[in-house]
Amino acid sequence: IFSGWATKDLVTGDRFNIYPLSWYENTLTTPITKEQMSQLVSGFSDKISKAEGVTVATGSAIEVKDNMTVQEVLTTFYAVLSNNTYTNDIELNDTFGIESFMKENDIFIGKNGERGLTDKCTTEQACVFATRLVSYVYDKQDAASKGFLWKINKNENTIYLLGSIHVADYDLYPFSEEMLTAYEESDALVVEVNLNDQEGLAAFTSLLFYTDGTTLKDHVSPETYARTVNLAAKYGVPESTVASLKAWYMSNFFSSMAAADSIDKEASTAAALGIDNSFMTDAMIGGKAIQEIEGYEMQGKMFDEFSSELQEYLLNTSMDSLSESLEGRKTTNDSDTLLKRWLRSWQDGNIEAFKNAYDVENEVLGDTFTENKYGNVEELNSEYYMALLTNRDKGMADYIDGLLKEEGENTYFVVVGSLHYLSDYSVLNILEEKGYEINQIK
């Protein structure tokens, strides 16, 4: 149980990993306990220390107690900040005062349901203060994630284009003020798939299963089938379920597990922290309209139309990646995975580093797997990328072109996978050919 006024900040704080999500199992509206405050101070301090430009200095021990007032909680957070040094001035004052720092920087607002300075501080209010302070420090240090963000104007219409990574970790947050302001200014969020579309999800789900009397065993080799059954069992998926699911879906399932493992996260957590997913959550909470370019069913049909050779190839390569993680066969050089490199380059707003990481990965695959029993890998990759990028990039560009040609004054925030903006013939290239001027926001 938590208050409506705190919802937006709490959702943001969840992504900072500064307090345990298990706190939601009980009410957050009661006074924060000593144990909770200790955990929150620790999480807050750790998150601040990760910001570029922050050096943690040894300071006096931070003391907490039960039933702290709002002012005592604010004073505690201020003491944590004072223990550090900063490359950029965060404007701490030698003489502490709520008016001179916390209130002027909108950390303590004192209205809309927040408790007064002399009131007992609730758990939710302490979490809100910590969240606002993290955002404040990262903004002052220019340490928030910059992402890949562009802007297009046509007549009175404005489109913001943000490249996404569909799974992420806590270190990617917070986002830059430029990115958040672009989102707030937008009338609607536009994504590849509206994850809240239950009708579309049902249509997608219907594509996952063989309905012609065959099973997975009839579509892949005996070796691939046995390997799939054994690996799925490690995740509690029985053979009876595996047999009914198509090869492309099992490939996606294993890939999601491997991606999450590469950043040491549970698959559900990594997906929830995905950039597009986080903005959809914000849109739902804030009542912002959500539009989709493709939808569940369209994406499902794309996978379903892969050749049987490509499906089996992708299934085996996804199992290779996941098996290496499970068996601990990663070398020191492999520990910096493609996904980690992508996340860090997105965090820095470094497009070239993102593209270079992708190119290196492709070179490794090309050198290692030239021919195998599933066919020529070059041909399989060509089929895969034609479906995954080339064809879809054109559709996305046409959709954005339509938004820009709408009558009236409209602003959209379009979030799709980063590769759709950065491939060899990307959405951006197509829009430029249509005559649009595209400006990157850094």
DOKOL-573550 format. One line per field, with one value per residue (C-alpha): residue in one letter; z, y, x. Coordinates in pm, 1 decimal. Example, Ala and Ser with C-alpha at 12.3 -4.5 7.8 and 13.67 -1.06 7.14 Angstrom:
% residues 2
aa: (A, S);
zz: (780.0, 714.0);
yy: (-450.0, -106.0);
xx: (1230.0, 1367.0);
% end
This chain:
% residues 442
aa: (I, F, S, G, W, A, T, K, D, L, V, T, G, D, R, F, N, I, Y, P, L, S, W, Y, E, N, T, L, T, T, P, I, T, K, E, Q, M, S, Q, L, V, S, G, F, S, D, K, I, S, K, A, E, G, V, T, V, A, T, G, S, A, I, E, V, K, D, N, M, T, V, Q, E, V, L, T, T, F, Y, A, V, L, S, N, N, T, Y, T, N, D, I, E, L, N, D, T, F, G, I, E, S, F, M, K, E, N, D, I, F, I, G, K, N, G, E, R, G, L, T, D, K, C, T, T, E, Q, A, C, V, F, A, T, R, L, V, S, Y, V, Y, D, K, Q, D, A, A, S, K, G, F, L, W, K, I, N, K, N, E, N, T, I, Y, L, L, G, S, I, H, V, A, D, Y, D, L, Y, P, F, S, E, E, M, L, T, A, Y, E, E, S, D, A, L, V, V, E, V, N, L, N, D, Q, E, G, L, A, A, F, T, S, L, L, F, Y, T, D, G, T, T, L, K, D, H, V, S, P, E, T, Y, A, R, T, V, N, L, A, A, K, Y, G, V, P, E, S, T, V, A, S, L, K, A, W, Y, M, S, N, F, F, S, S, M, A, A, A, D, S, I, D, K, E, A, S, T, A, A, A, L, G, I, D, N, S, F, M, T, D, A, M, I, G, G, K, A, I, Q, E, I, E, G, Y, E, M, Q, G, K, M, F, D, E, F, S, S, E, L, Q, E, Y, L, L, N, T, S, M, D, S, L, S, E, S, L, E, G, R, K, T, T, N, D, S, D, T, L, L, K, R, W, L, R, S, W, Q, D, G, N, I, E, A, F, K, N, A, Y, D, V, E, N, E, V, L, G, D, T, F, T, E, N, K, Y, G, N, V, E, E, L, N, S, E, Y, Y, M, A, L, L, T, N, R, D, K, G, M, A, D, Y, I, D, G, L, L, K, E, E, G, E, N, T, Y, F, V, V, V, G, S, L, H, Y, L, S, D, Y, S, V, L, N, I, L, E, E, K, G, Y, E, I, N, Q, I, K);
zz: (0.0, -100.7, -173.6, -514.9, -481.5, -435.9, -724.6, -996.6, -775.3, -636.5, -984.5, -1066.6, -741.2, -817.8, -1118.8, -904.2, -684.4, -368.5, -159.0, -173.3, -372.8, -96.4, 95.9, -123.1, 44.8, 341.6, 370.0, 288.5, 460.8, 815.6, 980.3, 843.0, 1082.8, 1183.2, 984.7, 673.8, 701.2, 732.0, 415.1, 230.9, 332.1, 215.5, -119.6, -168.7, -88.0, -320.7, -610.3, -563.9, -552.8, -901.1, -1061.8, -1273.3, -1101.9, -748.7, -508.8, -184.3, 104.8, 456.2, 675.8, 1007.0, 1058.6, 960.3, 1254.3, 1210.1, 1451.5, 1463.5, 1411.2, 1245.5, 1143.8, 787.5, 874.6, 1039.8, 731.0, 504.0, 732.7, 712.0, 331.9, 332.9, 557.9, 309.1, 27.2, 235.9, 279.4, -93.5, -329.7, -672.8, -1002.6, -1063.9, -780.9, -649.0, -451.2, -97.0, 163.3, 469.0, 680.6, 627.1, 574.8, 406.2, 235.8, 97.4, -56.2, -22.6, -95.2, -363.2, -551.1, -520.3, -297.6, -22.3, -162.4, 150.0, -30.9, -241.6, 44.4, 168.1, 542.9, 712.3, 851.0, 1209.3, 1118.6, 1139.4, 803.0, 625.2, 433.3, 103.5, 170.4, 260.8, -62.1, -259.2, -107.1, -188.6, -545.1, -609.1, -467.7, -688.5, -995.9, -879.8, -825.2, -1152.9, -1339.1, -1176.7, -1253.6, -1610.0, -1518.7, -1623.7, -1929.2, -2248.4, -2478.5, -2854.2, -2910.2, -3225.1, -3312.9, -3633.4, -3702.1, -3981.0, -3989.0, -3634.1, -3564.4, -3358.4, -3335.7, -3081.6, -3176.9, -2899.5, -2959.6, -2707.1, -2561.7, -2466.3, -2158.1, -1917.3, -1567.3, -1281.8, -1378.1, -1685.2, -1465.1, -1423.8, -1769.0, -1872.1, -1824.0, -2201.3, -2259.4, -1981.4, -2092.0, -2449.8, -2316.4, -2092.5, -2380.8, -2601.5, -2649.4, -2699.0, -2662.7, -2975.3, -2939.9, -3145.4, -2939.6, -2677.5, -2411.8, -2259.4, -2570.6, -2446.5, -2776.7, -2959.2, -2696.8, -2748.3, -3124.6, -3063.7, -2820.5, -3074.7, -3306.6, -3054.6, -3084.0, -3359.1, -3463.0, -3754.7, -3547.8, -3549.2, -3259.7, -3225.3, -3274.7, -3634.1, -3719.4, -3579.1, -3565.4, -3285.1, -3139.2, -3133.6, -2982.9, -2702.4, -2627.8, -2616.3, -2377.5, -2143.7, -2131.8, -2088.3, -1794.5, -1607.8, -1613.8, -1507.0, -1855.9, -1905.0, -2229.4, -2287.2, -2312.3, -2512.8, -2770.2, -2845.6, -2885.6, -3213.3, -3259.0, -3302.0, -2971.4, -2783.9, -2944.8, -2816.2, -2473.6, -2441.5, -2583.2, -2319.1, -2046.5, -2188.8, -2217.5, -1858.0, -1739.2, -1924.2, -1699.7, -1391.2, -1370.6, -1363.2, -1704.4, -1570.0, -1401.1, -1710.4, -1926.1, -1679.8, -1686.9, -2066.9, -2195.7, -2393.4, -2109.5, -1856.2, -2069.2, -2118.5, -1741.5, -1703.9, -1972.8, -1799.6, -1466.4, -1613.9, -1847.3, -2163.9, -2482.6, -2618.5, -2991.0, -3151.6, -3488.1, -3527.3, -3247.4, -3102.2, -3394.7, -3662.5, -3476.6, -3412.4, -3781.1, -3869.3, -3653.1, -3773.2, -4134.4, -4070.7, -4267.2, -4072.9, -4126.6, -3976.9, -3683.0, -3594.9, -3641.9, -3411.5, -3158.7, -3140.4, -3125.0, -2842.7, -2656.7, -2714.4, -2547.4, -2255.8, -2201.3, -2184.3, -1911.2, -1712.8, -1737.4, -1641.1, -1956.2, -2009.9, -2015.6, -1870.9, -2219.4, -2273.6, -1947.3, -2119.0, -2320.5, -2626.7, -2418.2, -2152.4, -2418.8, -2569.6, -2234.6, -2147.3, -2490.2, -2462.5, -2118.6, -2262.6, -2574.5, -2779.1, -3107.3, -3264.1, -2968.2, -2995.8, -3368.3, -3325.8, -3059.9, -3297.4, -3587.4, -3375.6, -3268.9, -3631.0, -3728.3, -3453.7, -3570.0, -3930.3, -3852.3, -3633.6, -3815.7, -4192.7, -4276.3, -4064.4, -4102.3, -4095.8, -4411.0, -4511.3, -4220.2, -4447.8, -4620.4, -4289.3, -4149.5, -4464.9, -4418.7, -4051.4, -4090.5, -4391.5, -4175.3, -3846.6, -3970.8, -4340.3, -4389.9, -4051.3, -4082.3, -4392.2, -4212.3, -3910.8, -4130.9, -4317.0, -3986.8, -3857.0, -4192.1, -4140.7, -3793.1, -3928.0, -4194.3, -3952.3, -3934.1, -3632.2, -3369.5, -3240.2, -3050.1, -3038.3, -2850.0, -3062.5, -2888.5, -3095.9, -3084.3, -3134.5, -3430.7, -3628.3, -3612.5, -3657.6, -3914.1, -4257.2, -4413.5, -4109.3, -4024.1, -4007.6, -4356.0, -4502.4, -4335.9, -4464.2, -4815.1, -4767.0, -4710.3, -4331.7, -4135.0, -3829.9, -3537.9, -3263.6, -2906.3, -2696.3);
yy: (0.0, 339.6, 685.8, 819.6, 1124.6, 899.9, 660.9, 829.1, 870.4, 518.3, 366.3, 564.9, 455.7, 92.4, 124.5, 266.9, -44.9, 166.0, -24.5, -380.3, -431.4, -666.1, -353.1, -338.2, -653.9, -433.7, -81.3, 198.3, 460.5, 386.8, 548.9, 415.4, 183.2, 199.6, -117.2, 18.8, 353.4, 177.1, -21.9, 288.0, 490.9, 207.5, 173.7, 549.6, 587.2, 301.7, 447.1, 792.8, 644.6, 494.3, 832.1, 955.5, 1244.0, 1133.6, 1032.3, 870.7, 1013.9, 877.6, 1078.2, 1049.2, 748.7, 799.6, 734.6, 636.0, 552.1, 451.9, 706.9, 969.8, 1294.9, 1419.3, 1675.0, 1409.5, 1189.2, 1479.6, 1569.1, 1210.9, 1211.0, 1547.1, 1402.2, 1118.4, 1368.5, 1577.6, 1279.6, 1280.5, 1507.1, 1600.0, 1702.2, 1937.0, 2147.1, 2004.4, 2326.3, 2192.7, 2470.1, 2477.4, 2579.9, 2316.9, 2428.0, 2273.4, 2600.5, 2643.6, 2300.2, 2040.1, 2266.5, 2480.5, 2166.3, 2004.6, 1723.7, 1821.4, 1980.2, 1980.6, 1946.5, 1708.7, 1459.4, 1483.6, 1512.1, 1823.6, 1857.3, 1774.1, 1475.1, 1116.5, 1024.6, 735.2, 467.4, 593.4, 951.3, 849.2, 646.1, 943.3, 1175.1, 928.4, 887.0, 1260.9, 1313.1, 1040.3, 1205.2, 1545.3, 1434.9, 1240.6, 1540.3, 1780.9, 1545.6, 1488.5, 1120.2, 1018.5, 794.4, 996.7, 727.9, 760.2, 1039.0, 1232.6, 1498.3, 1568.3, 1863.4, 1887.1, 2187.8, 2191.0, 1826.1, 1703.7, 1349.4, 1234.5, 908.6, 703.5, 387.5, 117.4, -189.7, -435.9, -575.6, -374.8, -345.0, -97.0, 84.4, 227.0, 449.2, 739.8, 885.2, 1232.8, 1536.1, 1592.7, 1247.9, 1273.4, 1623.1, 1499.0, 1221.0, 1455.6, 1699.5, 1424.0, 1365.6, 993.1, 716.6, 507.0, 159.8, -153.6, -349.7, -228.3, -491.6, -416.4, -526.4, -845.3, -918.5, -892.3, -1110.1, -1377.8, -1370.6, -1394.9, -1683.8, -1878.0, -1874.9, -2038.9, -2388.5, -2649.4, -2701.4, -2940.6, -3254.2, -3227.6, -3149.7, -2989.3, -3336.6, -3333.3, -3002.1, -3034.1, -3303.5, -3562.5, -3403.1, -3055.8, -3187.9, -3374.8, -3076.7, -2845.2, -3073.9, -3105.4, -2733.3, -2634.8, -2874.4, -2659.5, -2384.3, -2607.0, -2650.0, -3014.6, -3205.7, -3213.4, -2833.1, -2814.2, -3058.2, -2837.4, -2513.6, -2399.9, -2380.5, -2001.0, -1949.8, -2180.3, -1990.4, -1659.6, -1812.1, -1931.0, -1601.5, -1401.7, -1624.5, -1588.6, -1209.5, -1179.1, -1406.0, -1195.6, -899.6, -1115.9, -1054.0, -1262.7, -1259.3, -1087.6, -815.4, -755.9, -724.8, -490.3, -267.0, -258.4, 98.6, 68.7, -125.0, 143.8, 416.9, 205.8, 171.1, 548.0, 603.3, 371.9, 544.0, 893.4, 827.9, 900.0, 739.8, 441.8, 362.8, 64.4, 41.2, -336.4, -521.9, -870.8, -1050.2, -889.6, -975.4, -1327.9, -1381.9, -1256.0, -1524.7, -1784.4, -1727.9, -1807.4, -2109.6, -2433.4, -2421.4, -2073.3, -2166.2, -2466.3, -2267.7, -1989.7, -2245.0, -2404.6, -2075.7, -1953.4, -2278.3, -2239.2, -1896.7, -2009.5, -2329.8, -2139.6, -1920.7, -2210.0, -2412.9, -2121.3, -2151.4, -1776.2, -1652.9, -1321.5, -1167.0, -1298.1, -1148.1, -812.1, -940.2, -775.7, -671.8, -512.1, -319.0, -204.7, -88.4, 105.4, 271.2, 365.9, 506.2, 722.8, 813.6, 666.7, 552.4, 446.6, 221.6, 60.6, -6.2, -128.2, -380.2, -512.4, -538.0, -724.5, -975.1, -1037.4, -1090.3, -1349.6, -1537.5, -1522.4, -1656.6, -1936.8, -2062.1, -2055.6, -2379.9, -2624.1, -2886.8, -2623.8, -2456.8, -2174.5, -1933.8, -1633.4, -1718.6, -1782.8, -1451.9, -1277.1, -1421.8, -1331.0, -968.9, -909.7, -1005.2, -858.6, -525.2, -441.9, -507.1, -370.8, -56.3, 44.4, -12.1, 190.4, 476.5, 483.5, 492.3, 784.1, 961.3, 933.5, 1086.1, 1380.7, 1445.6, 1457.1, 1774.1, 1999.9, 2021.7, 1681.4, 1554.4, 1185.7, 994.3, 692.4, 414.3, 117.6, -105.6, 91.0, -120.6, 5.8, 352.2, 238.2, -43.8, -4.2, 118.0, 232.4, 412.8, 733.9, 677.6, 617.3, 926.8, 1136.4, 1008.3, 1129.8, 1477.8, 1509.3, 1681.2, 1474.1, 1622.8, 1417.6, 1535.7, 1475.1);
xx: (0.0, 136.5, -1.1, -95.1, 128.5, 434.7, 368.5, 575.1, 882.4, 851.0, 843.2, 1157.3, 1321.0, 1246.1, 1478.6, 1758.9, 1771.1, 1814.0, 1559.6, 1424.0, 1106.1, 988.7, 891.4, 581.5, 455.3, 363.9, 232.9, 474.8, 260.7, 376.9, 683.7, 1011.5, 1190.4, 1554.4, 1628.1, 1457.7, 1633.8, 1970.2, 1897.5, 1781.9, 2086.5, 2311.5, 2133.1, 2127.3, 2495.8, 2590.1, 2391.0, 2541.2, 2892.1, 2841.5, 2780.5, 3069.2, 3241.9, 3156.5, 3433.7, 3327.5, 3524.0, 3545.1, 3313.3, 3141.8, 2916.6, 2553.8, 2323.7, 1960.7, 1681.8, 1317.1, 1039.6, 1256.7, 1091.0, 1088.9, 1355.6, 1574.7, 1552.0, 1641.9, 1931.8, 2056.0, 2057.0, 2230.5, 2501.5, 2555.4, 2598.2, 2836.0, 3068.4, 3146.0, 3336.3, 3205.0, 3359.3, 3066.8, 2928.6, 2600.5, 2546.4, 2555.3, 2546.9, 2770.0, 2473.3, 2209.4, 1854.7, 1555.7, 1478.3, 1829.1, 1871.5, 1599.5, 1306.2, 1469.5, 1573.3, 1227.0, 1351.4, 1108.8, 795.4, 580.2, 247.1, 36.1, 20.9, 379.8, 423.2, 556.4, 906.9, 812.5, 592.5, 712.5, 860.3, 691.6, 876.8, 737.9, 840.3, 1194.9, 1213.6, 1083.7, 1347.5, 1625.5, 1498.1, 1478.5, 1826.3, 1975.5, 1821.2, 1945.0, 2306.6, 2326.7, 2188.6, 2436.3, 2726.3, 2607.1, 2615.6, 2263.4, 2223.7, 2224.2, 2090.5, 2045.3, 1793.4, 1700.8, 1444.7, 1250.3, 1021.2, 765.6, 532.8, 389.0, 464.7, 759.9, 891.8, 1149.6, 1322.1, 1481.9, 1679.7, 1595.0, 1761.6, 1490.2, 1664.4, 1877.1, 2020.7, 1988.8, 2309.4, 2136.3, 1920.1, 1854.1, 1793.9, 1906.9, 1685.5, 1687.0, 1540.6, 1282.5, 1179.0, 1127.6, 907.4, 706.6, 650.0, 506.7, 135.9, 183.2, 439.6, 496.9, 653.3, 703.3, 451.7, 206.1, 265.8, -75.4, -264.8, -429.3, -601.8, -270.9, -102.1, -365.5, -303.1, 73.1, 27.7, -177.3, 124.8, 357.1, 212.5, 204.4, -157.5, -115.0, -66.1, 313.8, 547.8, 890.5, 1040.0, 910.5, 1076.4, 1429.3, 1695.1, 1688.2, 2002.3, 1848.3, 1524.7, 1702.4, 1920.1, 1616.0, 1428.3, 1726.6, 1800.1, 1434.5, 1409.6, 1662.4, 1398.6, 1113.4, 965.0, 855.5, 900.3, 524.3, 528.2, 851.0, 715.6, 417.5, 617.0, 770.1, 1145.7, 1150.8, 975.1, 1213.1, 1501.2, 1359.4, 1302.0, 1662.0, 1795.2, 1609.4, 1753.0, 2105.3, 2073.2, 1956.2, 2236.8, 2494.5, 2408.4, 2353.0, 1977.6, 1663.0, 1493.4, 1180.9, 1389.1, 1603.1, 1289.7, 1117.4, 1426.0, 1421.8, 1408.0, 1084.7, 921.2, 1010.0, 853.0, 539.5, 511.4, 545.4, 283.4, 36.5, 87.3, 73.5, -218.0, -18.7, -151.3, 43.6, 52.8, 219.9, 391.1, 380.0, 205.4, 229.9, 68.4, 283.6, 603.5, 481.7, 409.5, 757.2, 917.3, 667.8, 770.6, 1137.1, 1254.7, 1285.1, 1662.2, 1686.5, 1466.2, 1682.3, 2001.8, 1878.3, 1758.0, 2101.2, 2292.6, 2068.3, 2128.3, 2502.6, 2496.6, 2285.1, 2481.1, 2809.0, 2665.5, 2523.7, 2842.3, 3065.3, 3274.1, 3305.4, 3661.8, 3771.1, 3756.9, 3403.0, 3275.0, 3228.9, 2934.7, 2781.1, 2480.4, 2699.5, 2889.4, 2561.5, 2426.9, 2740.7, 2760.3, 2390.5, 2460.0, 2738.2, 2541.7, 2826.8, 2674.0, 3004.2, 3089.3, 2745.5, 2787.6, 3145.5, 3040.6, 2777.0, 3021.2, 3277.4, 3012.6, 2915.9, 3279.8, 3320.7, 3011.3, 3125.2, 3471.1, 3341.3, 3033.4, 3075.6, 2901.4, 2705.3, 2436.4, 2161.4, 2291.0, 2517.9, 2530.1, 2575.0, 2247.5, 2072.0, 2196.2, 2077.9, 1728.8, 1731.0, 1839.7, 1616.9, 1317.8, 1438.3, 1576.2, 1550.6, 1179.6, 1078.8, 1292.5, 1095.9, 767.4, 879.7, 1000.9, 668.9, 479.6, 689.3, 645.4, 270.9, 294.5, 492.4, 228.9, -62.1, -268.7, -240.7, 30.3, 141.2, 442.9, 536.9, 806.3, 901.3, 1094.6, 1215.4, 1521.9, 1844.1, 1952.6, 1653.1, 1809.6, 2170.0, 2168.6, 2333.2, 2008.9, 1816.5, 1495.3, 1699.0, 1844.8, 1500.2, 1354.6, 1645.8, 1574.5, 1218.1, 1359.2, 1353.3, 1628.4, 1719.3, 1907.1, 2068.0, 2010.4, 2321.6);
% end
